[in-house]
Amino acid sequence: MYPRNMKIYMGLVGLTSMVLLWQSRMFILHLDMTALIFAGAALVSSLVAVEMMRGQGAVSLVLPVLLTVGVVLGPAAGAWMGTLPTMNQR
């Protein structure tokens, strides 16, 4: 399916991102209502998909919400919020 070098690269990127998420886990203790509102918006927007023209696929609307979370609450919150919408399957 994927070449061997691509699998190694994808594994290293995934492992690095998991390590960085683990290192920034303490931000959860400092959440406020804004973070909960953004989490709800991220979950709802991940459920909505916009169909492309001529049926060539769909685009999720969660990216603008995640970028806003990264700017407003910081990169650690953006990374953690980014893991939430990826948990649902279509």
Steps between C-alpha positions, in 0.01 A plus 500: 500500500752764616874481434714393795663844541159666508381262774810578707447875451132479594584296809763750613267796447222322693734405783641853523152652511395260777809592704430872456136452600611308810741780593227763480234306694513735802307771314181300573514623860467860379190471281219751523160541336655627175681170450178306555317716245776442246495125572127491435544701180777266384289191566191641327695631201674165457160339452410739219650436158462710188469300180733605220369581156423203275521258794880504522509456878424703809680761711468520877435840656715439808822659369396866559396412855831326571700792360302738720565283806872498418508880482269581792591230751850413380665220305467239774125550514485493120682168494274344762186637336624359170494150644130519590343520151725227364339247730168480315473276197298569188 
